[in-house]
Amino acid sequence: MTETTIPDIAESKAAIAGLRPRTQMFIDGSFRDAVGGGRFATVNPATGQRLAEVAKGGAADVDIAVAAARRAADDGRWSRLDPGDRKRILVRWADLIEGDGRAIGLIETLDAGKPITDTVGLDVPETAACIRWHAEAADKLYGQVAPSPEGTVATITREPVGVVGAVIPWNYPAQMAAWKLGPALATGNTVVIKPASTTSLSLLRIAELGGEAGIPDGVLNVVTGPGDVVGEALGRHQGVDCLTFTGSTEVGRRFLHYSADTNLKRVLLELGGKSPQLVFPDVTDLGAVAANVAIAIFWNMGENCSAGSRLVVHRSLKDRLLEAVIAELANWPVGDPLDPATRIGALVNRGHMETVLRYVEIGKSEGARVVVGGERILEETGGFFVPPTIFDNVRNGMRIAQEEIFGPVLSVIEFDTEEEGVAIANDTPYGLAASLYTDDLNVAHRVARDLRAGVVGVNAYAEGDMTTPFGGYKLSGFGGHDKSVHAHEQYTETKTTWITLKPRG
């Protein structure tokens, strides 16, 4: 891997002048306009100004893309390649993504309002690393031979499911695409992927690099456009064998209906969260806890499905920890996403900013107290900025403690006993992630076991790494997990081949 350096503002602005992001759809190896010729505007969240006009795909474009993917799946141009050859192409793709990391990261900063330190320093390198990790596994996954009776040989093998439809969110455009594309392509599938309409540009560049790396035409297709049109068309398409979606629980439910109404395609859902950060009275390093609490909720402007949006803290520590978290905010400046000093950029668009601020008003009306933040700032820029916001005196039944806000808003909730703390942590319709902080190993093991969440961090806000599966319980997930070799299984079918041997003579 190459060393990543973050450009300063002057370098970024000079690079912006030379950026020519792709805005057409990428289907069957080439860029093309939508069948209807429509386009939609994407806006820079930091300025409120128009950034680009992107092809507005529809059901007809999905039909064309799925047909291309089906041809590629049926003729075996990708699935029947030696696994080692697929690996080499995907590794070359990861190398190209990494080599173009500054440009891709800058595109994401302009498109999503994310700080340049996150996009160039974390998101794009992790996108390349994800593709590379799954590529390296492509020729290391074995089938099985069953203990069948004498005179028979029974093999159990995994085969590509076929055409995979993928619908990804706007909070991590490149990285979430890699979480889907890495395992789906490594196992020999073809893909039609829809980026969020607010953040389409980085994926179009990544798809272009895939073609340069040698991914055959029709294997990777990108259809841009509104979710209620393109997403639904993918979800209902008879030619799609598997649909993978990351986003809201509300939309995830629709994909289950689409599948039930059509061809019963496999549906994989990674959905919302209302993750607790559970702090016990025996912790001694409150500064370290406060730093992790801030990362958990303010990283990526709180636009994170596993964000630790509920601080469930023992009553004896609450005041001191709250002071420590407030002090930690000095390390979280809000500002121009192009400035490497910025840690909190702009929310993705005006509508989302207004939703976050509406939840602030809901919290006030429910009786919670705003300790810091709670208002729009930097309005003179035209951008959609909301600072770190902390509510105290929150009861877990309040809407701000139960509903996903998807912004930099933290609710502080007190508890008295271990049992009560765990009960509060689990008292949510979601179950994606959780964190717990304790210096007692017994408490760590007991509570980690009792938390109803797919990912549990102990003494840290953690989602694991590429070797561990990511997914949730309850309304946070359905049908599978992202990351790790477990993700390969969900993009394959299991086949039993039973062979009867002829007797000797």
Secondary structure, 3 states (H helix, E strand, C coil): CCCCCCCCHHHHHHHHHHCCCCCCEEECCEEECCCCCCEEEEEECCCCEEEEEEECCCHHHHHHHHHHHHHHHHHCCCCCCCHHHHHHHHHHHHHHHHHCHHHHHHHHHHHHCCCHHHHHHHHHHHHHHHHHHHHHHCCCCCCEECCCCCCEEEEEEEEECCEEEEECCCCCHHHHHHHHHHHHHHCCCEEEEECCCCCCHHHHHHHHHHHHHCCCCCCEEECCCCHHHHHHHHHHCCCCCEEEEECCHHHHHHHHHHHHHCCCCEEEEECCCCCEEEECCCCCCHHHHHHHHHHHHHHHHHCCCCCCCEEEEECCCHHHHHHHHHHHHHHCCECCCCCCCCCECCCCCHHHHHHHHHHHHHHHHCCCEEEECCCCECHHHCCCECCCEEEECCCCCCHHHHCCCCCCEEEEEEECCHHHHHHHHHCCCEECEEEEECCCHHHHHHHHHHCCCCEEEECCCCCCCCCCCECCEECCEECCCECCCHHHHHCEEEEEEEEECCCCC
